[in-house]
Amino acid sequence: MSYRVTDPRAAFQVGDARALPMPDRVADVVVSGLTLNFVPEPARAVAEFARVVRPAGVVAAYVWDYAEGTPPG
């Protein structure tokens, strides 16, 4: 199954979370879904999220729930 987002307000870019291919303060929202566990330098990635989000923007992340028994990988 594939999905398409056709809303012109949404944009997606692929890149290294530690060096996002975006200028400073251009994103309204930055979301990292199920990835921070696999980034070699998660603190550097979070710093990049903060760099590209606009003032009063939102940075959100979520990871697997290992405490409730979800196995890694």
N, C-alpha and C positions, 0 to 999 in steps of 0.2 A: 504494500500500500504506500502510495506517495501522496504528499500534500503540497499544495501550492498556496503561497500567501500572495494575494494580489493587491492588498491594501498598499497604496503608494507611501504610506507613513512608515512601513516596515522595511528594513533592509538587513541582510545577513552577509557577513564576511567570514571567510575562512582564513585563519592565520595562527601563528604561534602565540599562545596566551601570554607568553613572557615578553613579546614584542609585537603588540597589535599594530596592524598596518593602517593606523588612523592618526590624524592630528589630535592635539590636546583639546579637551572640552568640546567635543562635537556630538556626543551621544546623549540622548535623554535617558536611556536605560541600557545597562549592560547586564546580561544574564549568563551565568556559567552553570550548565546543567550536567551533573554527573561526570565532571571532568577534573576537578581540582585534586582528587585522589591520585590522578595519573600524570600530573604536571610535575616535572623534576624540581621546580622551584615555585611552589604555590604562593609564597609571599611576594615574589616578583610579579606573578600573574595578577594578584590582587592589587598591587601597586599600579599595574598597567590599566586595570579596570578603573581605578580612581583617576588616573591621568586622563582618560578619554571621555569620562562622563562630565556633563555640564554641571555647574554649581546648582544645587538643589535637585540634581538628577538622582537616579536610583541604581545602585549596584546590588545584585541579588545572586546568590549561589545556593545550590543544593547538592548533596552527595548521598551516596547509598547509606541506608540505616543499618550499620553493622551491629549496633547495640541490640536490635530486635531480631538478629539472626540472619540477615541477608548476607550470604557469603560473598567475599571479594571476588572480582574477576567475572 
